[in-house]
Amino acid sequence: MFYLLWCSFLQTLIHLLKGNIGTGLLGLPLAVRNAGLVLGPLSLFAMGIIAVHCMNLLAKCSHHLSAKLNKPFLDYGDAVQYGMENVPWLRRHSIWGRQIVNVFLIITQLGFCCVYFVFLSDNVKQVVEASNGTTMNCHRNQTAVTVPSFDSRLYMLCFLPAIILLVFTPNLKYLAPLSLAANLAMCTSLVLIYFFCFTNIPNHINLPKVGHAKDYPLFFGTAIFAFEGIGVVLPLENKMQKPQSFNMVLCLGMGIITFLYISLGTIGYITFGEAIGGSITLNLPNCWMYQIVKLLYCFGIYITFALQFYVPAAILIPPVLSRFSERWELTVDLLIRTALVVFTCVLAILIPQLDLVISLVGSVSSSFLALIFPPLLQILTYHNEGLSPWVIVKNTLISVIGFLGFITGTYISITEIIKRNGRHDNLDVTFFQVQ
């Protein structure tokens, strides 16, 4: 029995780590640059505490409502819907709670898929362009000249057929071996990235302790994007042998995640300074070992695309299939999957800046799921059960912070996207460069 409980604990911890560690982690050095060398890590620490608190709120409210309604399990949408039913004047509109959560889950997951397209294209493009000058010496980047290749948007189109075939997988269990290999590839890549950063810290560090105020919303968007793992909290808890121990898993897992975020964000910014890119992999030297690191991480992200795509597919496809006869179900299913992948690719082509896509997705959808909804759900769930004024004030403050982050982060991200696209159109009107 103890062995089963330990396996359940360890598996849940691994899945929690996997649900929070992806491209967002690699973008945190740039986020720290936007906030400053001191303010950035402190903000990440505070955001980690708030994120764990909101995850706990969601789990607590789900427990309370499921016990009250005599239901074995509630997902995020269920919890918000039944929470709204607790309030008489919201009861008639409670179904909107589930639908709103589903909309933001779809936006978030498809946003992740857009980020993956940009990440894959940027990193593979860099590997291809530096292939002629790649060396065995990883201490200095000895590549003198890169060979210009196609625009990154053409790389996205090249990845499109492979990703469409990937999401045609009928059941995620068939991807389990590839998912394990992807996890190992990403872990190996992270270890080597840390190794490079720790062995290349400059002797003199002269970086701003606090960034510009106008750049802080970009930090917020990237940071909340990285902390967006709240969607996996309730499913993971439900699958544990002993759900009562989930709080320990959550605190341990999020503690590890917050440490990784702060450490890589800080050490990455210190190592590369103001030259840090949208992903720290783009700053690695053009030696074979670190080119392989980029490709390994790309493989991990490619397989993870199917996992992130599963959530919007599970929400959107079944209602459509119910309108067709059984003989057309497979065809319609594949057409919808293809259309969704093409949609994410088109969005990525329209916004090919990795850092801004991450910040925009984080600001628009992750703010609501991770910061705004859980505190409000606690107020709805316990509003007639003696909720203290301090809790109401605290929850309202967290939701207001999340809403302000949504407004400012979305505005700044869109403004920067328009600015950069205008600059790009003036400098390069073709899809590929000629040397």
Secondary structure, 3 states (H helix, E strand, C coil): CHHHHHHHHHHHHHHHHHHHCCHHHHCHHHHHHHHCCCHHHHHHHHHHHHHHHHHHHHHHHHHHHHHHHCCCCCCHHHHHHHHHHCCHHHHHHHHHHHHHHHHHHHHHHHHHHHHHHHHHHHHHHHHHHCHHHCECCCCCCCCCCCCCCECHHHHHHHHHHHHHHHHCCCCHHHHHHHHHHHHHHHHHHHHHHHHHHHCCCCCCCCCCCCCCHHHHHHHHHHHHHHCCCHHHHHHHHHHCCCHHHHHHHHHHHHHHHHHHHHHHHHHHHHHHHHHCCCCHHHHCCCEHHHHHHHHHHHHHHHHHHHHHHHHHHHHHHHHHHCCCCHHHHHHHHHHHHHHHHHHHHHHHHHCCCHHHHHHHHHHHHHHHHHHHHHHHHHHHHHCCCCCCHHHHHHHHHHHHHHHHHHHHHHHHHHHHHHHHHHHHHHHCCCCECCC
